[in-house]
């Protein structure tokens, strides 16, 4: 009884994430290395602080528009450019209509995540000790991600697949259908994000969202790959 369940979990949850990592691991590693380099610069090179202060001021003045536009760039534009170089033969590129739909998703998702990071800082504090970092990562990965962000992302893709038809969407929409597609994405999150979030939350709160953009550029490659394969 246990073996069939394990096999089913592997097929539905882990296998899509592993397949995506195998194809795009080099691009993902490059982006993550850049993110780590940003943190090392912040704590290791005093002369780089003026750059971070400029980014912080830009983010604060840009507000919601900054969150929306930069997330479109990090989650949509940059990964698509990378995928055009790394995409293996046989994997089709998204249409212009699909790209626009993705860009709209990244816009509202950026605003949502920016608000969530600010909420975490308000509820759990601005400290960077191990307990605070762990608490923030657990809240992100086991509350916000599986219960809020991923169901919204999957529903957004189901809207596109339904051709923006409410009757067709209504037929597809159910908690069971949503979470059947959320689970593989959540598995990829648990592989990718925990360490990345420790790096992100180790910076001051105003700089956390800009650093999230690095991780988002890498993870979005995996997420869109899995979402698109769920339609086949």
Rosetta constraint file for C-alpha pairs under 8 A:
AtomPair CA 1 CA 5 HARMONIC 6.66 0.50
AtomPair CA 2 CA 6 HARMONIC 6.15 0.50
AtomPair CA 3 CA 7 HARMONIC 6.08 0.50
AtomPair CA 4 CA 8 HARMONIC 6.05 0.50
AtomPair CA 5 CA 9 HARMONIC 6.12 0.50
AtomPair CA 6 CA 10 HARMONIC 6.11 0.50
AtomPair CA 7 CA 11 HARMONIC 6.18 0.50
AtomPair CA 8 CA 12 HARMONIC 6.11 0.50
AtomPair CA 9 CA 13 HARMONIC 5.51 0.50
AtomPair CA 9 CA 14 HARMONIC 7.08 0.50
AtomPair CA 10 CA 14 HARMONIC 4.87 0.50
AtomPair CA 10 CA 15 HARMONIC 5.67 0.50
AtomPair CA 11 CA 15 HARMONIC 5.19 0.50
AtomPair CA 11 CA 16 HARMONIC 7.40 0.50
AtomPair CA 12 CA 16 HARMONIC 7.15 0.50
AtomPair CA 12 CA 180 HARMONIC 7.79 0.50
AtomPair CA 12 CA 183 HARMONIC 7.22 0.50
AtomPair CA 12 CA 184 HARMONIC 5.97 0.50
AtomPair CA 13 CA 17 HARMONIC 7.21 0.50
AtomPair CA 13 CA 183 HARMONIC 5.50 0.50
AtomPair CA 13 CA 184 HARMONIC 3.86 0.50
AtomPair CA 13 CA 185 HARMONIC 7.42 0.50
AtomPair CA 13 CA 186 HARMONIC 7.79 0.50
AtomPair CA 13 CA 187 HARMONIC 5.70 0.50
AtomPair CA 14 CA 18 HARMONIC 6.17 0.50
AtomPair CA 14 CA 184 HARMONIC 6.26 0.50
AtomPair CA 14 CA 187 HARMONIC 6.00 0.50
AtomPair CA 14 CA 188 HARMONIC 7.28 0.50
AtomPair CA 15 CA 19 HARMONIC 6.09 0.50
AtomPair CA 15 CA 184 HARMONIC 7.94 0.50
AtomPair CA 16 CA 20 HARMONIC 6.22 0.50
AtomPair CA 16 CA 184 HARMONIC 6.40 0.50
AtomPair CA 16 CA 226 HARMONIC 6.22 0.50
AtomPair CA 17 CA 21 HARMONIC 6.19 0.50
AtomPair CA 17 CA 184 HARMONIC 6.58 0.50
AtomPair CA 17 CA 185 HARMONIC 7.28 0.50
AtomPair CA 17 CA 187 HARMONIC 6.84 0.50
AtomPair CA 17 CA 188 HARMONIC 5.01 0.50
AtomPair CA 17 CA 222 HARMONIC 7.09 0.50
AtomPair CA 17 CA 226 HARMONIC 7.18 0.50
AtomPair CA 18 CA 22 HARMONIC 6.12 0.50
AtomPair CA 18 CA 188 HARMONIC 7.90 0.50
AtomPair CA 19 CA 23 HARMONIC 6.50 0.50
AtomPair CA 20 CA 24 HARMONIC 6.22 0.50
AtomPair CA 20 CA 25 HARMONIC 7.85 0.50
AtomPair CA 20 CA 222 HARMONIC 5.48 0.50
AtomPair CA 20 CA 225 HARMONIC 6.56 0.50
AtomPair CA 20 CA 226 HARMONIC 7.09 0.50
AtomPair CA 21 CA 25 HARMONIC 4.91 0.50
AtomPair CA 21 CA 222 HARMONIC 6.90 0.50
AtomPair CA 23 CA 86 HARMONIC 7.97 0.50
AtomPair CA 23 CA 87 HARMONIC 7.79 0.50
AtomPair CA 23 CA 88 HARMONIC 7.65 0.50
AtomPair CA 24 CA 28 HARMONIC 6.25 0.50
AtomPair CA 24 CA 86 HARMONIC 7.00 0.50
AtomPair CA 24 CA 87 HARMONIC 7.98 0.50
AtomPair CA 24 CA 221 HARMONIC 7.47 0.50
AtomPair CA 24 CA 222 HARMONIC 7.61 0.50
AtomPair CA 25 CA 29 HARMONIC 5.97 0.50
AtomPair CA 26 CA 30 HARMONIC 6.24 0.50
AtomPair CA 27 CA 31 HARMONIC 6.43 0.50
AtomPair CA 27 CA 82 HARMONIC 7.11 0.50
AtomPair CA 27 CA 86 HARMONIC 7.80 0.50
AtomPair CA 27 CA 218 HARMONIC 7.16 0.50
AtomPair CA 28 CA 32 HARMONIC 6.21 0.50
AtomPair CA 28 CA 218 HARMONIC 4.76 0.50
AtomPair CA 28 CA 219 HARMONIC 7.27 0.50
AtomPair CA 28 CA 221 HARMONIC 7.98 0.50
AtomPair CA 29 CA 33 HARMONIC 6.02 0.50
AtomPair CA 29 CA 218 HARMONIC 7.92 0.50
AtomPair CA 30 CA 34 HARMONIC 6.42 0.50
AtomPair CA 31 CA 35 HARMONIC 6.44 0.50
AtomPair CA 31 CA 214 HARMONIC 6.28 0.50
AtomPair CA 31 CA 215 HARMONIC 6.99 0.50
AtomPair CA 31 CA 217 HARMONIC 7.17 0.50
AtomPair CA 31 CA 218 HARMONIC 5.89 0.50
AtomPair CA 32 CA 36 HARMONIC 6.28 0.50
AtomPair CA 32 CA 196 HARMONIC 7.76 0.50
AtomPair CA 32 CA 214 HARMONIC 6.91 0.50
AtomPair CA 32 CA 215 HARMONIC 6.28 0.50
AtomPair CA 32 CA 218 HARMONIC 7.09 0.50
AtomPair CA 33 CA 37 HARMONIC 6.14 0.50
AtomPair CA 34 CA 38 HARMONIC 6.33 0.50
AtomPair CA 34 CA 214 HARMONIC 7.47 0.50
AtomPair CA 35 CA 39 HARMONIC 6.71 0.50
AtomPair CA 35 CA 211 HARMONIC 6.63 0.50
AtomPair CA 35 CA 214 HARMONIC 5.72 0.50
AtomPair CA 35 CA 215 HARMONIC 7.04 0.50
AtomPair CA 36 CA 40 HARMONIC 6.31 0.50
AtomPair CA 36 CA 199 HARMONIC 7.15 0.50
AtomPair CA 37 CA 41 HARMONIC 6.10 0.50
AtomPair CA 38 CA 42 HARMONIC 6.28 0.50
AtomPair CA 38 CA 211 HARMONIC 7.86 0.50
AtomPair CA 39 CA 43 HARMONIC 6.38 0.50
AtomPair CA 39 CA 199 HARMONIC 7.17 0.50
AtomPair CA 39 CA 203 HARMONIC 7.34 0.50
AtomPair CA 40 CA 44 HARMONIC 5.47 0.50
AtomPair CA 40 CA 45 HARMONIC 7.66 0.50
AtomPair CA 41 CA 45 HARMONIC 5.13 0.50
AtomPair CA 41 CA 46 HARMONIC 7.92 0.50
AtomPair CA 41 CA 48 HARMONIC 6.51 0.50
AtomPair CA 42 CA 46 HARMONIC 7.16 0.50
AtomPair CA 42 CA 48 HARMONIC 6.53 0.50
AtomPair CA 42 CA 49 HARMONIC 6.39 0.50
AtomPair CA 42 CA 52 HARMONIC 7.45 0.50
AtomPair CA 45 CA 49 HARMONIC 7.46 0.50
AtomPair CA 48 CA 52 HARMONIC 6.91 0.50
AtomPair CA 49 CA 53 HARMONIC 6.11 0.50
AtomPair CA 50 CA 54 HARMONIC 6.17 0.50
AtomPair CA 51 CA 55 HARMONIC 6.31 0.50
AtomPair CA 52 CA 56 HARMONIC 6.03 0.50
AtomPair CA 52 CA 207 HARMONIC 7.57 0.50
AtomPair CA 53 CA 57 HARMONIC 6.12 0.50
AtomPair CA 54 CA 58 HARMONIC 6.06 0.50
AtomPair CA 55 CA 59 HARMONIC 6.08 0.50
AtomPair CA 55 CA 207 HARMONIC 7.60 0.50
AtomPair CA 55 CA 210 HARMONIC 7.79 0.50
AtomPair CA 56 CA 60 HARMONIC 6.11 0.50
AtomPair CA 56 CA 206 HARMONIC 5.90 0.50
AtomPair CA 56 CA 207 HARMONIC 6.03 0.50
AtomPair CA 57 CA 61 HARMONIC 6.06 0.50
AtomPair CA 58 CA 62 HARMONIC 5.89 0.50
AtomPair CA 59 CA 63 HARMONIC 6.16 0.50
AtomPair CA 59 CA 66 HARMONIC 6.08 0.50
AtomPair CA 59 CA 67 HARMONIC 7.75 0.50
AtomPair CA 59 CA 206 HARMONIC 7.57 0.50
AtomPair CA 59 CA 210 HARMONIC 7.82 0.50
AtomPair CA 60 CA 206 HARMONIC 7.56 0.50
AtomPair CA 62 CA 66 HARMONIC 4.64 0.50
AtomPair CA 62 CA 67 HARMONIC 7.73 0.50
AtomPair CA 63 CA 67 HARMONIC 6.67 0.50
AtomPair CA 64 CA 68 HARMONIC 6.19 0.50
AtomPair CA 64 CA 111 HARMONIC 5.97 0.50
AtomPair CA 65 CA 69 HARMONIC 6.01 0.50
AtomPair CA 66 CA 70 HARMONIC 5.86 0.50
AtomPair CA 67 CA 71 HARMONIC 6.03 0.50
AtomPair CA 67 CA 107 HARMONIC 7.34 0.50
AtomPair CA 67 CA 110 HARMONIC 5.16 0.50
AtomPair CA 67 CA 111 HARMONIC 5.36 0.50
AtomPair CA 67 CA 114 HARMONIC 6.69 0.50
AtomPair CA 67 CA 209 HARMONIC 7.99 0.50
AtomPair CA 68 CA 72 HARMONIC 6.33 0.50
AtomPair CA 68 CA 106 HARMONIC 6.93 0.50
AtomPair CA 68 CA 107 HARMONIC 4.04 0.50
AtomPair CA 68 CA 108 HARMONIC 6.30 0.50
AtomPair CA 68 CA 109 HARMONIC 7.56 0.50
AtomPair CA 68 CA 110 HARMONIC 5.18 0.50
AtomPair CA 68 CA 111 HARMONIC 5.77 0.50
AtomPair CA 69 CA 73 HARMONIC 6.42 0.50
AtomPair CA 69 CA 107 HARMONIC 6.32 0.50
AtomPair CA 70 CA 74 HARMONIC 6.08 0.50
AtomPair CA 70 CA 110 HARMONIC 7.83 0.50
AtomPair CA 70 CA 213 HARMONIC 7.36 0.50
AtomPair CA 71 CA 75 HARMONIC 5.53 0.50
AtomPair CA 71 CA 76 HARMONIC 7.56 0.50
AtomPair CA 71 CA 106 HARMONIC 5.64 0.50
AtomPair CA 71 CA 107 HARMONIC 6.11 0.50
AtomPair CA 71 CA 109 HARMONIC 7.70 0.50
AtomPair CA 71 CA 110 HARMONIC 5.25 0.50
AtomPair CA 71 CA 213 HARMONIC 6.43 0.50
AtomPair CA 71 CA 216 HARMONIC 7.81 0.50
AtomPair CA 72 CA 76 HARMONIC 5.14 0.50
AtomPair CA 72 CA 77 HARMONIC 6.57 0.50
AtomPair CA 72 CA 103 HARMONIC 5.37 0.50
AtomPair CA 72 CA 104 HARMONIC 7.65 0.50
AtomPair CA 72 CA 106 HARMONIC 5.02 0.50
AtomPair CA 72 CA 107 HARMONIC 5.66 0.50
AtomPair CA 72 CA 110 HARMONIC 7.84 0.50
AtomPair CA 73 CA 77 HARMONIC 4.69 0.50
AtomPair CA 73 CA 78 HARMONIC 5.92 0.50
AtomPair CA 74 CA 78 HARMONIC 5.53 0.50
AtomPair CA 74 CA 79 HARMONIC 6.98 0.50
AtomPair CA 74 CA 213 HARMONIC 5.60 0.50
AtomPair CA 74 CA 214 HARMONIC 6.90 0.50
AtomPair CA 74 CA 216 HARMONIC 6.23 0.50
AtomPair CA 74 CA 217 HARMONIC 4.63 0.50
AtomPair CA 75 CA 79 HARMONIC 6.28 0.50
AtomPair CA 75 CA 103 HARMONIC 7.91 0.50
AtomPair CA 75 CA 106 HARMONIC 6.31 0.50
AtomPair CA 75 CA 213 HARMONIC 7.61 0.50
AtomPair CA 75 CA 216 HARMONIC 5.72 0.50
AtomPair CA 75 CA 217 HARMONIC 4.91 0.50
AtomPair CA 75 CA 218 HARMONIC 7.97 0.50
AtomPair CA 75 CA 220 HARMONIC 5.46 0.50
AtomPair CA 75 CA 221 HARMONIC 7.92 0.50
AtomPair CA 76 CA 80 HARMONIC 6.05 0.50
AtomPair CA 76 CA 99 HARMONIC 7.60 0.50
AtomPair CA 76 CA 102 HARMONIC 6.79 0.50
AtomPair CA 76 CA 103 HARMONIC 5.90 0.50
AtomPair CA 76 CA 106 HARMONIC 7.09 0.50
AtomPair CA 76 CA 217 HARMONIC 7.68 0.50
AtomPair CA 76 CA 220 HARMONIC 7.57 0.50
AtomPair CA 77 CA 81 HARMONIC 6.34 0.50
AtomPair CA 78 CA 82 HARMONIC 6.30 0.50
AtomPair CA 78 CA 217 HARMONIC 6.62 0.50
AtomPair CA 79 CA 83 HARMONIC 5.97 0.50
AtomPair CA 79 CA 217 HARMONIC 5.78 0.50
AtomPair CA 79 CA 218 HARMONIC 7.04 0.50
AtomPair CA 79 CA 220 HARMONIC 6.95 0.50
AtomPair CA 79 CA 221 HARMONIC 5.87 0.50
AtomPair CA 80 CA 84 HARMONIC 6.16 0.50
AtomPair CA 80 CA 221 HARMONIC 7.83 0.50
AtomPair CA 81 CA 85 HARMONIC 6.85 0.50
AtomPair CA 82 CA 86 HARMONIC 6.21 0.50
AtomPair CA 83 CA 87 HARMONIC 4.89 0.50
AtomPair CA 83 CA 221 HARMONIC 7.55 0.50
AtomPair CA 84 CA 93 HARMONIC 7.78 0.50
AtomPair CA 87 CA 91 HARMONIC 6.76 0.50
AtomPair CA 94 CA 98 HARMONIC 5.85 0.50
AtomPair CA 94 CA 99 HARMONIC 6.31 0.50
AtomPair CA 95 CA 99 HARMONIC 6.24 0.50
AtomPair CA 96 CA 100 HARMONIC 6.23 0.50
AtomPair CA 97 CA 101 HARMONIC 6.35 0.50
AtomPair CA 98 CA 102 HARMONIC 6.17 0.50
AtomPair CA 98 CA 160 HARMONIC 7.74 0.50
AtomPair CA 99 CA 103 HARMONIC 6.09 0.50
AtomPair CA 100 CA 104 HARMONIC 6.26 0.50
AtomPair CA 101 CA 105 HARMONIC 6.38 0.50
AtomPair CA 101 CA 160 HARMONIC 7.31 0.50
AtomPair CA 102 CA 106 HARMONIC 6.30 0.50
AtomPair CA 103 CA 107 HARMONIC 6.29 0.50
AtomPair CA 104 CA 108 HARMONIC 6.74 0.50
AtomPair CA 105 CA 109 HARMONIC 6.01 0.50
AtomPair CA 105 CA 153 HARMONIC 7.35 0.50
AtomPair CA 105 CA 156 HARMONIC 7.19 0.50
AtomPair CA 106 CA 110 HARMONIC 5.87 0.50
AtomPair CA 107 CA 111 HARMONIC 6.67 0.50
AtomPair CA 108 CA 112 HARMONIC 6.22 0.50
AtomPair CA 109 CA 113 HARMONIC 6.12 0.50
AtomPair CA 109 CA 149 HARMONIC 7.63 0.50
AtomPair CA 110 CA 114 HARMONIC 6.07 0.50
AtomPair CA 111 CA 115 HARMONIC 6.26 0.50
AtomPair CA 112 CA 116 HARMONIC 6.22 0.50
AtomPair CA 113 CA 117 HARMONIC 6.16 0.50
AtomPair CA 113 CA 209 HARMONIC 7.91 0.50
AtomPair CA 114 CA 118 HARMONIC 6.42 0.50
AtomPair CA 114 CA 209 HARMONIC 6.06 0.50
AtomPair CA 115 CA 119 HARMONIC 6.17 0.50
AtomPair CA 116 CA 120 HARMONIC 6.16 0.50
AtomPair CA 117 CA 121 HARMONIC 6.34 0.50
AtomPair CA 117 CA 205 HARMONIC 7.50 0.50
AtomPair CA 117 CA 208 HARMONIC 7.61 0.50
AtomPair CA 117 CA 209 HARMONIC 7.37 0.50
AtomPair CA 118 CA 122 HARMONIC 6.25 0.50
AtomPair CA 118 CA 205 HARMONIC 7.09 0.50
AtomPair CA 119 CA 123 HARMONIC 6.11 0.50
AtomPair CA 120 CA 124 HARMONIC 5.63 0.50
AtomPair CA 120 CA 125 HARMONIC 7.24 0.50
AtomPair CA 120 CA 136 HARMONIC 6.63 0.50
AtomPair CA 121 CA 125 HARMONIC 4.72 0.50
AtomPair CA 121 CA 126 HARMONIC 5.40 0.50
AtomPair CA 121 CA 205 HARMONIC 6.82 0.50
AtomPair CA 122 CA 126 HARMONIC 7.71 0.50
AtomPair CA 124 CA 132 HARMONIC 6.65 0.50
AtomPair CA 124 CA 135 HARMONIC 7.67 0.50
AtomPair CA 124 CA 136 HARMONIC 7.36 0.50
AtomPair CA 125 CA 132 HARMONIC 7.39 0.50
AtomPair CA 126 CA 204 HARMONIC 7.01 0.50
AtomPair CA 126 CA 205 HARMONIC 6.79 0.50
AtomPair CA 127 CA 132 HARMONIC 6.49 0.50
AtomPair CA 128 CA 132 HARMONIC 6.23 0.50
AtomPair CA 128 CA 133 HARMONIC 6.05 0.50
AtomPair CA 128 CA 201 HARMONIC 7.08 0.50
AtomPair CA 128 CA 202 HARMONIC 5.38 0.50
AtomPair CA 128 CA 203 HARMONIC 7.71 0.50
AtomPair CA 129 CA 133 HARMONIC 6.26 0.50
AtomPair CA 130 CA 134 HARMONIC 6.02 0.50
AtomPair CA 131 CA 135 HARMONIC 6.06 0.50
AtomPair CA 132 CA 136 HARMONIC 6.23 0.50
AtomPair CA 133 CA 137 HARMONIC 6.22 0.50
AtomPair CA 133 CA 198 HARMONIC 6.14 0.50
AtomPair CA 133 CA 201 HARMONIC 6.34 0.50
AtomPair CA 133 CA 202 HARMONIC 7.27 0.50
AtomPair CA 134 CA 138 HARMONIC 6.11 0.50
AtomPair CA 134 CA 198 HARMONIC 7.64 0.50
AtomPair CA 135 CA 139 HARMONIC 6.16 0.50
AtomPair CA 136 CA 140 HARMONIC 6.12 0.50
AtomPair CA 136 CA 201 HARMONIC 7.70 0.50
AtomPair CA 137 CA 141 HARMONIC 6.01 0.50
AtomPair CA 137 CA 194 HARMONIC 6.26 0.50
AtomPair CA 137 CA 197 HARMONIC 6.21 0.50
AtomPair CA 137 CA 198 HARMONIC 6.92 0.50
AtomPair CA 138 CA 142 HARMONIC 5.60 0.50
AtomPair CA 138 CA 143 HARMONIC 7.49 0.50
AtomPair CA 139 CA 143 HARMONIC 5.22 0.50
AtomPair CA 139 CA 144 HARMONIC 6.39 0.50
AtomPair CA 140 CA 144 HARMONIC 4.95 0.50
AtomPair CA 140 CA 145 HARMONIC 5.84 0.50
AtomPair CA 141 CA 145 HARMONIC 5.27 0.50
AtomPair CA 141 CA 146 HARMONIC 7.04 0.50
AtomPair CA 141 CA 189 HARMONIC 7.50 0.50
AtomPair CA 141 CA 190 HARMONIC 7.01 0.50
AtomPair CA 141 CA 193 HARMONIC 7.89 0.50
AtomPair CA 141 CA 194 HARMONIC 7.43 0.50
AtomPair CA 142 CA 146 HARMONIC 6.18 0.50
AtomPair CA 142 CA 147 HARMONIC 7.83 0.50
AtomPair CA 143 CA 147 HARMONIC 5.67 0.50
AtomPair CA 143 CA 148 HARMONIC 7.43 0.50
AtomPair CA 144 CA 148 HARMONIC 5.16 0.50
AtomPair CA 144 CA 149 HARMONIC 6.23 0.50
AtomPair CA 145 CA 149 HARMONIC 5.03 0.50
AtomPair CA 145 CA 150 HARMONIC 5.69 0.50
AtomPair CA 145 CA 186 HARMONIC 7.37 0.50
AtomPair CA 146 CA 150 HARMONIC 5.64 0.50
AtomPair CA 146 CA 151 HARMONIC 6.92 0.50
AtomPair CA 146 CA 182 HARMONIC 7.18 0.50
AtomPair CA 146 CA 186 HARMONIC 6.36 0.50
AtomPair CA 147 CA 151 HARMONIC 6.49 0.50
AtomPair CA 148 CA 152 HARMONIC 6.28 0.50
AtomPair CA 149 CA 153 HARMONIC 6.19 0.50
AtomPair CA 150 CA 154 HARMONIC 6.09 0.50
AtomPair CA 150 CA 182 HARMONIC 6.04 0.50
AtomPair CA 150 CA 185 HARMONIC 7.40 0.50
AtomPair CA 150 CA 186 HARMONIC 7.49 0.50
AtomPair CA 151 CA 155 HARMONIC 6.05 0.50
AtomPair CA 151 CA 178 HARMONIC 6.35 0.50
AtomPair CA 151 CA 179 HARMONIC 7.18 0.50
AtomPair CA 151 CA 182 HARMONIC 6.34 0.50
AtomPair CA 152 CA 156 HARMONIC 6.08 0.50
AtomPair CA 153 CA 157 HARMONIC 6.39 0.50
AtomPair CA 154 CA 158 HARMONIC 6.22 0.50
AtomPair CA 154 CA 178 HARMONIC 6.44 0.50
AtomPair CA 154 CA 181 HARMONIC 6.92 0.50
AtomPair CA 154 CA 182 HARMONIC 6.77 0.50
AtomPair CA 154 CA 227 HARMONIC 7.68 0.50
AtomPair CA 155 CA 159 HARMONIC 6.26 0.50
AtomPair CA 155 CA 173 HARMONIC 7.73 0.50
AtomPair CA 155 CA 178 HARMONIC 6.96 0.50
AtomPair CA 156 CA 160 HARMONIC 6.73 0.50
AtomPair CA 157 CA 161 HARMONIC 6.25 0.50
AtomPair CA 157 CA 227 HARMONIC 7.64 0.50
AtomPair CA 158 CA 162 HARMONIC 6.03 0.50
AtomPair CA 158 CA 169 HARMONIC 6.80 0.50
AtomPair CA 158 CA 172 HARMONIC 7.56 0.50
AtomPair CA 158 CA 173 HARMONIC 7.91 0.50
AtomPair CA 159 CA 163 HARMONIC 6.58 0.50
AtomPair CA 159 CA 164 HARMONIC 5.38 0.50
AtomPair CA 159 CA 165 HARMONIC 7.48 0.50
AtomPair CA 159 CA 169 HARMONIC 6.13 0.50
AtomPair CA 160 CA 164 HARMONIC 5.81 0.50
AtomPair CA 161 CA 231 HARMONIC 7.82 0.50
AtomPair CA 162 CA 166 HARMONIC 7.67 0.50
AtomPair CA 162 CA 168 HARMONIC 5.52 0.50
AtomPair CA 162 CA 169 HARMONIC 5.34 0.50
AtomPair CA 163 CA 168 HARMONIC 8.00 0.50
AtomPair CA 164 CA 169 HARMONIC 7.47 0.50
AtomPair CA 165 CA 169 HARMONIC 6.06 0.50
AtomPair CA 166 CA 170 HARMONIC 5.92 0.50
AtomPair CA 167 CA 171 HARMONIC 6.47 0.50
AtomPair CA 168 CA 172 HARMONIC 6.58 0.50
AtomPair CA 169 CA 173 HARMONIC 5.94 0.50
AtomPair CA 172 CA 177 HARMONIC 7.11 0.50
AtomPair CA 173 CA 177 HARMONIC 6.55 0.50
AtomPair CA 173 CA 178 HARMONIC 7.02 0.50
AtomPair CA 174 CA 178 HARMONIC 6.13 0.50
AtomPair CA 175 CA 179 HARMONIC 6.04 0.50
AtomPair CA 176 CA 180 HARMONIC 6.03 0.50
AtomPair CA 177 CA 181 HARMONIC 6.69 0.50
AtomPair CA 178 CA 182 HARMONIC 6.11 0.50
AtomPair CA 179 CA 183 HARMONIC 5.93 0.50
AtomPair CA 180 CA 184 HARMONIC 7.84 0.50
AtomPair CA 181 CA 185 HARMONIC 7.10 0.50
AtomPair CA 181 CA 227 HARMONIC 7.86 0.50
AtomPair CA 181 CA 230 HARMONIC 7.30 0.50
AtomPair CA 182 CA 186 HARMONIC 6.01 0.50
AtomPair CA 183 CA 187 HARMONIC 6.13 0.50
AtomPair CA 184 CA 188 HARMONIC 6.39 0.50
AtomPair CA 184 CA 226 HARMONIC 7.63 0.50
AtomPair CA 185 CA 189 HARMONIC 6.24 0.50
AtomPair CA 185 CA 223 HARMONIC 6.40 0.50
AtomPair CA 185 CA 226 HARMONIC 7.13 0.50
AtomPair CA 186 CA 190 HARMONIC 6.23 0.50
AtomPair CA 187 CA 191 HARMONIC 6.40 0.50
AtomPair CA 188 CA 192 HARMONIC 6.08 0.50
AtomPair CA 188 CA 222 HARMONIC 7.59 0.50
AtomPair CA 188 CA 223 HARMONIC 7.81 0.50
AtomPair CA 189 CA 193 HARMONIC 5.30 0.50
AtomPair CA 189 CA 194 HARMONIC 7.79 0.50
AtomPair CA 189 CA 219 HARMONIC 7.99 0.50
AtomPair CA 190 CA 194 HARMONIC 6.37 0.50
AtomPair CA 192 CA 196 HARMONIC 7.06 0.50
AtomPair CA 192 CA 219 HARMONIC 7.26 0.50
AtomPair CA 193 CA 197 HARMONIC 5.80 0.50
AtomPair CA 193 CA 215 HARMONIC 7.90 0.50
AtomPair CA 194 CA 198 HARMONIC 6.39 0.50
AtomPair CA 195 CA 199 HARMONIC 6.55 0.50
AtomPair CA 196 CA 200 HARMONIC 6.24 0.50
AtomPair CA 196 CA 215 HARMONIC 6.76 0.50
AtomPair CA 197 CA 201 HARMONIC 5.90 0.50
AtomPair CA 197 CA 212 HARMONIC 7.94 0.50
AtomPair CA 198 CA 202 HARMONIC 6.12 0.50
AtomPair CA 199 CA 203 HARMONIC 7.28 0.50
AtomPair CA 200 CA 208 HARMONIC 5.29 0.50
AtomPair CA 200 CA 209 HARMONIC 7.81 0.50
AtomPair CA 200 CA 211 HARMONIC 5.98 0.50
AtomPair CA 200 CA 212 HARMONIC 6.29 0.50
AtomPair CA 201 CA 205 HARMONIC 7.28 0.50
AtomPair CA 201 CA 208 HARMONIC 6.11 0.50
AtomPair CA 203 CA 207 HARMONIC 6.15 0.50
AtomPair CA 203 CA 208 HARMONIC 5.91 0.50
AtomPair CA 204 CA 208 HARMONIC 6.42 0.50
AtomPair CA 205 CA 209 HARMONIC 7.63 0.50
AtomPair CA 206 CA 210 HARMONIC 7.94 0.50
AtomPair CA 207 CA 211 HARMONIC 6.38 0.50
AtomPair CA 208 CA 212 HARMONIC 6.08 0.50
AtomPair CA 209 CA 213 HARMONIC 6.54 0.50
AtomPair CA 210 CA 214 HARMONIC 7.51 0.50
AtomPair CA 211 CA 215 HARMONIC 7.12 0.50
AtomPair CA 212 CA 216 HARMONIC 5.98 0.50
AtomPair CA 213 CA 217 HARMONIC 6.14 0.50
AtomPair CA 214 CA 218 HARMONIC 6.81 0.50
AtomPair CA 215 CA 219 HARMONIC 6.09 0.50
AtomPair CA 216 CA 220 HARMONIC 5.66 0.50
AtomPair CA 217 CA 221 HARMONIC 7.03 0.50
AtomPair CA 218 CA 222 HARMONIC 7.40 0.50
AtomPair CA 219 CA 223 HARMONIC 6.24 0.50
AtomPair CA 220 CA 224 HARMONIC 5.89 0.50
AtomPair CA 221 CA 225 HARMONIC 6.13 0.50
AtomPair CA 222 CA 226 HARMONIC 6.25 0.50
AtomPair CA 223 CA 227 HARMONIC 6.11 0.50
AtomPair CA 224 CA 228 HARMONIC 5.95 0.50
AtomPair CA 225 CA 229 HARMONIC 6.31 0.50
AtomPair CA 226 CA 230 HARMONIC 6.27 0.50
AtomPair CA 227 CA 231 HARMONIC 7.07 0.50
AtomPair CA 228 CA 232 HARMONIC 7.30 0.50
